[in-house]
């Protein structure tokens, strides 16, 4: 009886997690608006005309650069001081 009740309890949670394409598009637009508000002034100071294609590319490049810096070397598959090349579990000579 418990096994039959599990899908009935899980199904509403799964349906609540789904979003429509319109909701996803709205979320992506909101994320891009946040990026433009954060990195847009810096790109304007760098000489790009606001709301032009090069300005948008600058915004995306600056946000990508910050993301890579935030997640550090482990973001690239474990290479770096804490990854397998830097000693890791086996030591530096394996």
DRENTORKOL-3810 file (N, C-alpha, C; in nm, 4 decimals):
REM DRENTORKOL-3810
@n.u->0.0825; n.v->-0.1190; n.w->0.0000; ca.u->0.0000; ca.v->0.0000; ca.w->0.0000; c.u->0.0876; c.v->0.1263; c.w->0.0000
@n.u->0.1978; n.v->0.1232; n.w->0.0729; ca.u->0.2850; ca.v->0.2410; ca.w->0.0779; c.u->0.3482; c.v->0.2697; c.w->-0.0574
@n.u->0.3822; n.v->0.1665; n.w->-0.1322; ca.u->0.4458; ca.v->0.1863; ca.w->-0.2617; c.u->0.3483; c.v->0.2537; c.w->-0.3581
@n.u->0.2214; n.v->0.2194; n.w->-0.3503; ca.u->0.1218; ca.v->0.2822; ca.w->-0.4374; c.u->0.0974; c.v->0.4276; c.w->-0.3988
@n.u->0.1147; n.v->0.4615; n.w->-0.2747; ca.u->0.0907; ca.v->0.5980; ca.w->-0.2296; c.u->0.2061; c.v->0.6909; c.w->-0.2666
@n.u->0.3253; n.v->0.6345; n.w->-0.2859; ca.u->0.4423; ca.v->0.7166; ca.w->-0.3161; c.u->0.4260; c.v->0.7971; c.w->-0.4448
@n.u->0.3860; n.v->0.7369; n.w->-0.5583; ca.u->0.3676; ca.v->0.8191; ca.w->-0.6789; c.u->0.2607; c.v->0.9259; c.w->-0.6624
@n.u->0.1600; n.v->0.8971; n.w->-0.5844; ca.u->0.0540; ca.v->0.9956; ca.w->-0.5633; c.u->0.1071; c.v->1.1156; c.w->-0.4858
@n.u->0.2002; n.v->1.0916; n.w->-0.3965; ca.u->0.2588; ca.v->1.2014; ca.w->-0.3205; c.u->0.3658; c.v->1.2754; c.w->-0.3989
@n.u->0.4392; n.v->1.2039; n.w->-0.4848; ca.u->0.5501; ca.v->1.2641; ca.w->-0.5592; c.u->0.5003; c.v->1.3402; c.w->-0.6821
@n.u->0.3957; n.v->1.2937; n.w->-0.7448; ca.u->0.3449; ca.v->1.3552; ca.w->-0.8671; c.u->0.3146; c.v->1.5044; c.w->-0.8521
@n.u->0.2463; n.v->1.5492; n.w->-0.7485; ca.u->0.2235; ca.v->1.6940; ca.w->-0.7351; c.u->0.3541; c.v->1.7740; c.w->-0.7212
@n.u->0.4529; n.v->1.7167; n.w->-0.6557; ca.u->0.5816; ca.v->1.7867; ca.w->-0.6439; c.u->0.6493; c.v->1.8008; c.w->-0.7793
@n.u->0.6459; n.v->1.6955; n.w->-0.8597; ca.u->0.7065; ca.v->1.7026; ca.w->-0.9925; c.u->0.6331; c.v->1.8011; c.w->-1.0821
@n.u->0.5017; n.v->1.8023; n.w->-1.0745; ca.u->0.4254; ca.v->1.8963; ca.w->-1.1562; c.u->0.4491; c.v->2.0410; c.w->-1.1133
@n.u->0.4704; n.v->2.0627; n.w->-0.9871; ca.u->0.4975; ca.v->2.1976; ca.w->-0.9395; c.u->0.6347; c.v->2.2459; c.w->-0.9844
@n.u->0.7273; n.v->2.1528; n.w->-1.0048; ca.u->0.8629; ca.v->2.1907; ca.w->-1.0463; c.u->0.8696; c.v->2.2253; c.w->-1.1947
@n.u->0.7738; n.v->2.1818; n.w->-1.2726; ca.u->0.7724; ca.v->2.2097; ca.w->-1.4156; c.u->0.7392; c.v->2.3564; c.w->-1.4399
@n.u->0.7964; n.v->2.4075; n.w->-1.5466; ca.u->0.7620; ca.v->2.5444; ca.w->-1.5834; c.u->0.7351; c.v->2.5478; c.w->-1.7332
@n.u->0.6554; n.v->2.6414; n.w->-1.7739; ca.u->0.6202; ca.v->2.6541; ca.w->-1.9148; c.u->0.7333; c.v->2.7260; c.w->-1.9881
@n.u->0.7373; n.v->2.7142; n.w->-2.1193; ca.u->0.8387; ca.v->2.7875; ca.w->-2.1959; c.u->0.8318; c.v->2.9389; c.w->-2.1720
@n.u->0.7112; n.v->2.9891; n.w->-2.1527; ca.u->0.6962; ca.v->3.1321; ca.w->-2.1268; c.u->0.7597; c.v->3.1705; c.w->-1.9929
@n.u->0.7423; n.v->3.0867; n.w->-1.8914; ca.u->0.8036; ca.v->3.1135; ca.w->-1.7608; c.u->0.9555; c.v->3.1070; c.w->-1.7688
@n.u->1.0072; n.v->3.0099; n.w->-1.8450; ca.u->1.1528; ca.v->3.0000; ca.w->-1.8624; c.u->1.2067; c.v->3.1224; c.w->-1.9351
@n.u->1.1354; n.v->3.1683; n.w->-2.0384; ca.u->1.1787; ca.v->3.2868; ca.w->-2.1130; c.u->1.1780; c.v->3.4103; c.w->-2.0233
@n.u->1.0761; n.v->3.4232; n.w->-1.9408; ca.u->1.0698; ca.v->3.5373; ca.w->-1.8476; c.u->1.1860; c.v->3.5329; c.w->-1.7482
@n.u->1.2183; n.v->3.4117; n.w->-1.7002; ca.u->1.3295; ca.v->3.3982; ca.w->-1.6056; c.u->1.4626; c.v->3.4354; c.w->-1.6724
@n.u->1.4822; n.v->3.3910; n.w->-1.7984; ca.u->1.6049; ca.v->3.4248; ca.w->-1.8701; c.u->1.6136; c.v->3.5750; c.w->-1.8974
@n.u->1.5016; n.v->3.6368; n.w->-1.9299; ca.u->1.5015; ca.v->3.7822; ca.w->-1.9510; c.u->1.5358; c.v->3.8560; c.w->-1.8223
@n.u->1.4850; n.v->3.8080; n.w->-1.7106; ca.u->1.5158; ca.v->3.8713; ca.w->-1.5823; c.u->1.6633; c.v->3.8547; c.w->-1.5480
@n.u->1.7194; n.v->3.7363; n.w->-1.5766; ca.u->1.8626; ca.v->3.7154; ca.w->-1.5517; c.u->1.9475; c.v->3.8078; c.w->-1.6386
@n.u->1.9089; n.v->3.8224; n.w->-1.7659; ca.u->1.9843; ca.v->3.9105; ca.w->-1.8552; c.u->1.9710; c.v->4.0557; c.w->-1.8116
@n.u->1.8542; n.v->4.0952; n.w->-1.7638; ca.u->1.8373; ca.v->4.2321; ca.w->-1.7138; c.u->1.9272; c.v->4.2563; c.w->-1.5929
@n.u->1.9417; n.v->4.1558; n.w->-1.5077; ca.u->2.0323; ca.v->4.1687; ca.w->-1.3931; c.u->2.1762; c.v->4.1837; c.w->-1.4395
@n.u->2.2169; n.v->4.1025; n.w->-1.5371; ca.u->2.3536; ca.v->4.1125; ca.w->-1.5893; c.u->2.3792; c.v->4.2493; c.w->-1.6509
@n.u->2.2799; n.v->4.3004; n.w->-1.7241; ca.u->2.2963; ca.v->4.4318; ca.w->-1.7866; c.u->2.3062; c.v->4.5413; c.w->-1.6820
@n.u->2.2325; n.v->4.5270; n.w->-1.5722; ca.u->2.2395; ca.v->4.6279; ca.w->-1.4661; c.u->2.3734; c.v->4.6216; c.w->-1.3939
@n.u->2.4296; n.v->4.5020; n.w->-1.3796; ca.u->2.5556; ca.v->4.4873; ca.w->-1.3064; c.u->2.6750; c.v->4.5256; c.w->-1.3933
@n.u->2.6832; n.v->4.4690; n.w->-1.5150; ca.u->2.8028; ca.v->4.4855; ca.w->-1.5986; c.u->2.7872; c.v->4.5925; c.w->-1.7062
@n.u->2.6662; n.v->4.6400; n.w->-1.7307; ca.u->2.6441; ca.v->4.7404; ca.w->-1.8345; c.u->2.7208; c.v->4.8695; c.w->-1.8146
@n.u->2.7211; n.v->4.9272; n.w->-1.6936; ca.u->2.7973; ca.v->5.0511; ca.w->-1.6752; c.u->2.9467; c.v->5.0344; c.w->-1.7015
@n.u->3.0027; n.v->4.9200; n.w->-1.6671; ca.u->3.1455; ca.v->4.8974; ca.w->-1.6930; c.u->3.1721; c.v->4.8911; c.w->-1.8425
@n.u->3.0844; n.v->4.8261; n.w->-1.9163; ca.u->3.1021; ca.v->4.8186; ca.w->-2.0612; c.u->3.0842; c.v->4.9553; c.w->-2.1271
@n.u->2.9956; n.v->5.0355; n.w->-2.0717; ca.u->2.9793; ca.v->5.1717; ca.w->-2.1233; c.u->3.1053; c.v->5.2535; c.w->-2.0979
@n.u->3.1642; n.v->5.2384; n.w->-1.9787; ca.u->3.2894; ca.v->5.3093; ca.w->-1.9486; c.u->3.4048; c.v->5.2599; c.w->-2.0358
@n.u->3.3967; n.v->5.1345; n.w->-2.0812; ca.u->3.5008; ca.v->5.0820; ca.w->-2.1706; c.u->3.4856; c.v->5.1340; c.w->-2.3133
@n.u->3.3784; n.v->5.2063; n.w->-2.3400; ca.u->3.3632; ca.v->5.2712; ca.w->-2.4701; c.u->3.2605; c.v->5.2083; c.w->-2.5623
@n.u->3.1867; n.v->5.1096; n.w->-2.5159; ca.u->3.0840; ca.v->5.0484; ca.w->-2.5993; c.u->2.9559; c.v->5.1295; c.w->-2.5901
@n.u->2.8886; n.v->5.1434; n.w->-2.7036; ca.u->2.7605; ca.v->5.2151; ca.w->-2.7053; c.u->2.6562; c.v->5.1295; c.w->-2.6349
@n.u->2.5817; n.v->5.1880; n.w->-2.5405; ca.u->2.4804; ca.v->5.1093; ca.w->-2.4679; c.u->2.3788; c.v->5.0445; c.w->-2.5617
@n.u->2.3423; n.v->4.9224; n.w->-2.5276; ca.u->2.2412; ca.v->4.8432; ca.w->-2.5997; c.u->2.2804; c.v->4.8111; c.w->-2.7437
@n.u->2.4103; n.v->4.8069; n.w->-2.7723; ca.u->2.4564; ca.v->4.7619; ca.w->-2.9035; c.u->2.5042; c.v->4.6177; c.w->-2.8895
@n.u->2.5254; n.v->4.5514; n.w->-3.0017; ca.u->2.5700; ca.v->4.4125; ca.w->-2.9959; c.u->2.7064; c.v->4.3977; c.w->-2.9281
@n.u->2.8059; n.v->4.4830; n.w->-2.9598; ca.u->2.9339; ca.v->4.4704; ca.w->-2.8885; c.u->2.9198; c.v->4.4952; c.w->-2.7378
@n.u->2.8302; n.v->4.5845; n.w->-2.7004; ca.u->2.8056; ca.v->4.6116; ca.w->-2.5579; c.u->2.7483; c.v->4.4877; c.w->-2.4902
@n.u->2.6538; n.v->4.4196; n.w->-2.5563; ca.u->2.5965; ca.v->4.2960; ca.w->-2.5002; c.u->2.7017; c.v->4.1869; c.w->-2.4891
@n.u->2.7896; n.v->4.1776; n.w->-2.5893; ca.u->2.8983; ca.v->4.0796; ca.w->-2.5829; c.u->2.9908; c.v->4.1102; c.w->-2.4664
@n.u->3.0175; n.v->4.2371; n.w->-2.4428; ca.u->3.1003; ca.v->4.2782; ca.w->-2.3299; c.u->3.0354; c.v->4.2370; c.w->-2.1981
@n.u->2.9052; n.v->4.2576; n.w->-2.1869; ca.u->2.8327; ca.v->4.2192; ca.w->-2.0653; c.u->2.8461; c.v->4.0696; c.w->-2.0407
@n.u->2.8274; n.v->3.9898; n.w->-2.1458; ca.u->2.8380; ca.v->3.8447; ca.w->-2.1314; c.u->2.9812; c.v->3.8015; c.w->-2.0977
@n.u->3.0809; n.v->3.8664; n.w->-2.1588; ca.u->3.2199; ca.v->3.8314; ca.w->-2.1297; c.u->3.2571; c.v->3.8640; c.w->-1.9857
@n.u->3.2140; n.v->3.9794; n.w->-1.9373; ca.u->3.2451; ca.v->4.0156; ca.w->-1.7990; c.u->3.1766; c.v->3.9214; c.w->-1.6999
@n.u->3.0522; n.v->3.8835; n.w->-1.7277; ca.u->2.9839; ca.v->3.7926; ca.w->-1.6359; c.u->3.0473; c.v->3.6542; c.w->-1.6394
@n.u->3.0892; n.v->3.6093; n.w->-1.7573; ca.u->3.1572; ca.v->3.4797; ca.w->-1.7682; c.u->3.2901; c.v->3.4820; c.w->-1.6952
@n.u->3.3638; n.v->3.5904; n.w->-1.7090; ca.u->3.4928; ca.v->3.6028; ca.w->-1.6403; c.u->3.4743; c.v->3.5963; c.w->-1.4890
@n.u->3.3734; n.v->3.6646; n.w->-1.4380; ca.u->3.3480; ca.v->3.6609; ca.w->-1.2940; c.u->3.3048; c.v->3.5222; c.w->-1.2477
@n.u->3.2274; n.v->3.4527; n.w->-1.3304; ca.u->3.1857; ca.v->3.3176; ca.w->-1.2942; c.u->3.3048; c.v->3.2235; c.w->-1.2852
@n.u->3.3957; n.v->3.2330; n.w->-1.3817; ca.u->3.5144; ca.v->3.1478; ca.w->-1.3809; c.u->3.6009; c.v->3.1805; c.w->-1.2594
@n.u->3.6157; n.v->3.3063; n.w->-1.2286; ca.u->3.6941; ca.v->3.3454; ca.w->-1.1097; c.u->3.6278; c.v->3.2972; c.w->-0.9816
@n.u->3.4957; n.v->3.3010; n.w->-0.9763; ca.u->3.4227; ca.v->3.2616; ca.w->-0.8568; c.u->3.4390; c.v->3.1126; c.w->-0.8287
@n.u->3.4324; n.v->3.0311; n.w->-0.9330; ca.u->3.4380; ca.v->2.8872; ca.w->-0.9116; c.u->3.5793; c.v->2.8327; c.w->-0.9136
@n.u->3.6745; n.v->2.9073; n.w->-0.9597; ca.u->3.8142; ca.v->2.8713; ca.w->-0.9495; c.u->3.8568; c.v->2.7513; c.w->-1.0322
@n.u->3.9747; n.v->2.6986; n.w->-1.0016; ca.u->4.0322; ca.v->2.5907; ca.w->-1.0811; c.u->3.9495; c.v->2.4632; c.w->-1.0800
@n.u->3.8801; n.v->2.4334; n.w->-0.9726; ca.u->3.8012; ca.v->2.3109; ca.w->-0.9665; c.u->3.6854; c.v->2.3153; c.w->-1.0660
@n.u->3.6512; n.v->2.4334; n.w->-1.1139; ca.u->3.5461; ca.v->2.4497; ca.w->-1.2141; c.u->3.5850; c.v->2.3797; c.w->-1.3443
@n.u->3.7138; n.v->2.3640; n.w->-1.3702; ca.u->3.7623; ca.v->2.3060; ca.w->-1.4954; c.u->3.8031; c.v->2.1607; c.w->-1.4798
@n.u->3.7343; n.v->2.0853; n.w->-1.4015; ca.u->3.7560; ca.v->1.9432; ca.w->-1.3967; c.u->3.8609; c.v->1.8964; c.w->-1.2997
@n.u->3.8956; n.v->1.9734; n.w->-1.2012; ca.u->3.9870; ca.v->1.9257; ca.w->-1.0991; c.u->4.1319; c.v->1.9595; c.w->-1.1218
@n.u->4.1656; n.v->2.0264; n.w->-1.2290; ca.u->4.3047; ca.v->2.0660; ca.w->-1.2490; c.u->4.3334; c.v->2.1865; c.w->-1.1622
@n.u->4.4491; n.v->2.1881; n.w->-1.1044; ca.u->4.4862; ca.v->2.2996; ca.w->-1.0195; c.u->4.5440; c.v->2.2505; c.w->-0.8886
@n.u->4.5570; n.v->2.3398; n.w->-0.7923; ca.u->4.6262; ca.v->2.3037; ca.w->-0.6690; c.u->4.5589; c.v->2.1923; c.w->-0.5903
@n.u->4.4277; n.v->2.1781; n.w->-0.6015; ca.u->4.3594; ca.v->2.0742; ca.w->-0.5254; c.u->4.3202; c.v->1.9552; c.w->-0.6118
@n.u->4.3456; n.v->1.9624; n.w->-0.7414; ca.u->4.3069; ca.v->1.8550; ca.w->-0.8314; c.u->4.4109; c.v->1.7444; c.w->-0.8334
@n.u->4.3934; n.v->1.6518; n.w->-0.9239; ca.u->4.4829; ca.v->1.5363; ca.w->-0.9311; c.u->4.6242; c.v->1.5777; c.w->-0.9684
@n.u->4.6410; n.v->1.6786; n.w->-1.0493; ca.u->4.7752; ca.v->1.7201; ca.w->-1.0889; c.u->4.8526; c.v->1.7834; c.w->-0.9743
@n.u->4.7846; n.v->1.8453; n.w->-0.8828; ca.u->4.8525; ca.v->1.9151; ca.w->-0.7748; c.u->4.8808; c.v->1.8267; c.w->-0.6555
@n.u->4.8760; n.v->1.6980; n.w->-0.6716; ca.u->4.8995; ca.v->1.6085; ca.w->-0.5602; c.u->4.7769; c.v->1.5265; c.w->-0.5322
@n.u->4.6699; n.v->1.5913; n.w->-0.4987; ca.u->4.5438; ca.v->1.5221; ca.w->-0.4767; c.u->4.5562; c.v->1.4077; c.w->-0.3781
@n.u->4.4814; n.v->1.3033; n.w->-0.4019; ca.u->4.4783; ca.v->1.1899; ca.w->-0.3103; c.u->4.6056; c.v->1.1075; c.w->-0.3189
@n.u->4.6595; n.v->1.0898; n.w->-0.4385; ca.u->4.7715; ca.v->0.9997; ca.w->-0.4575; c.u->4.9074; c.v->1.0643; c.w->-0.4353
@n.u->4.9133; n.v->1.1935; n.w->-0.4246; ca.u->5.0402; ca.v->1.2605; ca.w->-0.4077; c.u->5.0900; c.v->1.3156; c.w->-0.5391
@n.u->5.1921; n.v->1.3980; n.w->-0.5371; ca.u->5.2367; ca.v->1.4661; ca.w->-0.6589; c.u->5.3112; c.v->1.3759; c.w->-0.7577
@n.u->5.3501; n.v->1.2547; n.w->-0.7205; ca.u->5.4364; ca.v->1.1748; ca.w->-0.8075; c.u->5.3630; c.v->1.0631; c.w->-0.8784
@n.u->5.2334; n.v->1.0592; n.w->-0.8744; ca.u->5.1594; ca.v->0.9554; ca.w->-0.9476; c.u->5.1253; c.v->1.0024; c.w->-1.0820
END
